[in-house]
Amino acid sequence: MISIPFINMIPAGVSFEAAFGQDIVQMVVHAGPMVKFVLLVLGLFSVTSWAIIFMKYRLLRKARFETIDFLDLFWESKDLKKVYMESKALNFSPVARLFRAGYAEFTRFRNLQSTYSDERRTQSGRQDGRPGDGEPSQTRRALMDNLERSLRKATIDQNKRLELSLSFLATTGNTTPFIGLFGTVWGIMEAFRGIGMKGSASLAVVAPGISEALIATAAGLAAAIPAVVAFNYFSQRVVSLQAEMDIFTTDFLSMVGRQFIKKT
């Protein structure tokens, strides 16, 4: 019967899982200073990336549901002012924020245009309130240009907000395996240096140093894998919300253009 030395070393009454966990802790404790530093860096990367994962999951989940609620509200109601007031409660939806920015610009422009028209009527002495030739088309063009710029700026701001901290997840997924590999290579170098100093190459001398060094690689992969999975998942969600914003921008500009034509 083949005996496994590690299992034979487990004290009576101690489970294999407990012994394995204690063995990993001992390897970390007895690792060299450089390996410990690498493990500390990887631990910081891992804790930060998990905090970002939970934060982004909550934000994007609420953004998705609030966007659905806002689009239902927007298409069911014909009163833009009512939609604007009710959308203030939807703080996580990028589409709702986009609408508020566009509606604010639309209202500001209409107020300025109304003031300008009143002043011109006063100066010219016209009482019929009809604009001059060519003014409706010029006003509509100016409105649409200003509104498009406002929506473009709001879209950029929302994209930055949605993509915030995703770069850290990408950095974690790309760099932590190499940081762990660096710790492993350094630990193996120290192990072989110890072998050279002792003049012995037996398994009992080689195995502890190499196993301590491999902990760094395992820690690097443990930090990288969740970060990569989360980055791909969140990137897909962000792209979906960006598509919703692009579609809404086109629809909103068309709606404002039709309403302006009707009023003029």
C-alpha positions in Angstrom: 0.0 0.0 0.0 1.3 3.4 -1.0 1.6 5.9 1.9 1.5 9.6 1.4 4.0 11.4 3.8 1.8 14.6 4.0 -1.2 12.7 5.2 0.8 10.6 7.6 2.0 13.8 9.1 -1.5 15.0 10.0 -2.1 14.7 13.7 -4.9 12.5 15.0 -8.3 14.3 15.2 -7.4 16.9 12.7 -9.2 16.9 9.3 -7.4 17.0 6.0 -8.9 20.4 5.1 -7.8 21.9 8.4 -4.3 20.6 8.0 -4.2 21.9 4.4 -5.3 25.3 5.6 -2.8 25.4 8.4 -0.1 24.2 6.0 -0.8 27.2 3.6 -0.7 29.6 6.5 2.6 28.2 7.6 4.0 28.5 4.1 3.0 32.2 4.0 4.5 32.8 7.4 7.8 31.2 6.5 8.0 32.8 3.0 10.8 35.3 2.3 10.3 39.0 2.6 9.9 39.6 -1.1 7.3 36.8 -1.5 5.4 38.3 1.5 5.5 41.8 -0.1 4.2 40.3 -3.4 1.4 38.6 -1.5 0.5 41.9 0.3 0.3 43.7 -3.1 -1.8 40.9 -4.5 -4.1 41.1 -1.4 -4.6 44.8 -1.9 -5.4 44.3 -5.6 -7.9 41.5 -4.7 -9.7 43.4 -2.0 -10.0 46.6 -4.1 -11.2 44.6 -7.1 -13.9 42.8 -5.1 -15.1 46.2 -3.7 -15.4 47.5 -7.2 -17.2 44.4 -8.3 -19.9 44.7 -5.6 -20.2 48.5 -6.3 -20.4 48.2 -10.1 -22.9 45.3 -9.9 -25.2 47.4 -7.7 -24.9 50.5 -9.8 -25.4 48.8 -13.2 -28.3 46.7 -11.9 -30.1 49.8 -10.7 -29.2 51.6 -13.9 -30.7 48.9 -15.9 -34.0 48.7 -14.0 -34.4 52.4 -13.7 -33.7 52.8 -17.5 -36.6 50.4 -18.2 -38.9 52.4 -15.9 -37.9 55.7 -17.4 -38.4 54.5 -21.0 -41.9 53.2 -20.1 -42.6 56.6 -18.5 -41.2 58.6 -21.4 -43.2 56.8 -24.1 -46.4 56.6 -22.1 -46.6 60.3 -21.2 -46.9 63.1 -23.7 -46.1 65.8 -21.2 -42.3 66.3 -21.2 -42.4 68.5 -18.1 -44.2 65.7 -16.2 -41.6 63.2 -17.4 -38.8 65.6 -16.3 -40.2 66.0 -12.8 -40.8 62.2 -12.3 -37.4 61.3 -13.7 -35.6 63.2 -10.9 -36.2 60.2 -8.7 -34.3 57.9 -11.2 -30.7 58.9 -10.3 -29.0 55.7 -11.5 -30.5 55.7 -15.0 -28.1 57.2 -17.6 -30.9 57.6 -20.0 -33.0 59.6 -17.5 -29.9 61.8 -16.8 -29.5 62.3 -20.5 -33.2 63.3 -20.9 -32.9 65.8 -18.0 -29.9 67.5 -19.6 -31.6 67.7 -23.0 -34.9 69.0 -21.5 -33.1 71.6 -19.5 -31.3 72.8 -22.7 -34.6 72.8 -24.6 -36.4 74.8 -21.9 -33.5 77.3 -21.7 -33.4 77.8 -25.4 -37.2 78.3 -25.6 -37.1 80.9 -22.8 -34.3 82.8 -24.5 -36.1 82.6 -27.9 -39.3 83.9 -26.3 -37.5 86.8 -24.7 -35.8 87.6 -27.9 -39.0 87.5 -29.9 -40.7 89.8 -27.4 -37.9 92.3 -27.6 -38.0 92.3 -31.4 -41.8 92.8 -31.4 -41.4 95.7 -29.0 -38.7 97.3 -31.1 -40.5 96.8 -34.5 -43.9 97.7 -33.1 -45.4 94.6 -34.5 -48.5 93.3 -32.5 -49.4 90.2 -34.5 -46.6 88.2 -32.9 -45.6 86.5 -36.2 -41.9 86.0 -36.8 -40.2 87.3 -39.9 -39.4 85.3 -43.0 -36.9 82.5 -42.5 -36.9 82.8 -38.7 -38.6 79.5 -37.9 -36.1 77.4 -39.8 -33.2 79.3 -38.4 -34.5 79.0 -34.9 -35.2 75.3 -35.3 -31.7 74.7 -36.7 -30.1 76.6 -33.7 -32.3 74.7 -31.3 -31.3 71.3 -32.7 -27.6 72.2 -32.8 -27.6 73.3 -29.2 -29.7 70.3 -28.1 -27.4 67.9 -29.9 -24.3 69.4 -28.3 -25.9 69.2 -24.9 -26.9 65.5 -25.4 -23.5 64.7 -26.7 -21.8 66.2 -23.6 -24.3 64.5 -21.3 -23.6 61.1 -23.1 -19.8 61.6 -22.6 -20.4 62.3 -18.9 -22.6 59.2 -18.4 -20.1 57.0 -20.3 -17.4 58.2 -17.9 -19.6 57.4 -14.9 -20.5 53.9 -16.2 -16.9 53.0 -17.1 -15.5 54.4 -13.8 -13.2 51.8 -12.1 -13.5 49.3 -14.9 -9.9 50.1 -15.9 -8.8 48.9 -12.5 -10.4 45.5 -13.0 -8.7 45.3 -16.4 -5.4 46.2 -14.8 -5.9 43.6 -12.1 -6.7 40.9 -14.6 -3.6 41.8 -16.7 -0.9 42.4 -14.1 -1.6 40.3 -11.0 -0.6 37.0 -12.7 2.7 38.5 -13.6 3.2 39.9 -10.1 2.5 36.5 -8.7 4.9 34.9 -11.2 7.6 37.4 -10.1 7.1 36.3 -6.5 7.3 32.7 -7.6 10.5 33.2 -9.5 12.0 35.1 -6.7 11.0 32.4 -4.2 12.5 29.7 -6.4 15.7 31.7 -6.7 15.9 31.9 -2.9 15.1 28.1 -2.6 18.0 27.2 -5.0 20.3 29.6 -3.2 19.5 27.8 0.0 20.2 24.5 -1.7 23.6 25.7 -2.8 24.5 26.9 0.6 23.4 23.6 2.3 25.0 21.5 -0.5 22.0 19.2 -0.5 19.4 18.7 -3.3 17.1 16.3 -1.6 13.3 16.6 -1.9 13.0 17.6 1.8 15.2 20.6 1.1 13.8 21.6 -2.3 10.0 21.1 -1.7 9.4 23.7 1.1 11.0 26.6 -0.7 9.3 25.8 -4.1 5.9 25.3 -2.4 6.2 28.7 -0.6 7.1 30.3 -3.9 4.1 28.9 -5.8 1.8 30.5 -3.3 2.4 33.8 -5.0 1.3 32.4 -8.4 -1.8 31.0 -6.9 -2.6 34.3 -5.2 -2.0 36.2 -8.5 -4.5 33.9 -10.4 -7.0 34.2 -7.5 -6.9 38.0 -7.9 -7.0 37.9 -11.7 -9.7 35.5 -12.5 -12.6 37.3 -10.7 -11.4 40.6 -12.1 -11.4 39.4 -15.7 -14.8 37.8 -15.4 -16.3 40.9 -13.8 -14.7 43.2 -16.3 -16.2 41.3 -19.3 -19.6 41.1 -17.6 -19.7 44.8 -16.7 -18.3 45.9 -20.1 -21.2 44.1 -21.8 -23.7 45.9 -19.5 -22.1 49.2 -20.1 -22.2 48.7 -23.9 -25.9 47.8 -23.6 -26.6 51.1 -21.7 -24.6 53.1 -24.2 -26.7 51.7 -27.0 -29.9 52.7 -25.1 -28.5 56.2 -24.8 -27.7 56.5 -28.5 -31.2 55.3 -29.4 -32.8 57.6 -27.0 -30.8 60.6 -28.3 -32.0 60.0 -31.8 -35.6 59.5 -30.7 -35.6 62.6 -28.4 -34.1 64.9 -31.1 -36.8 63.7 -33.5 -39.5 64.3 -31.0 -38.3 67.8 -30.2 -38.0 68.6 -33.9 -41.6 67.5 -34.5 -43.0 69.5 -31.6 -41.1 72.6 -32.6 -42.5 72.4 -36.1 -46.1 72.0 -34.7 -45.6 75.1 -32.5 -44.2 77.2 -35.3 
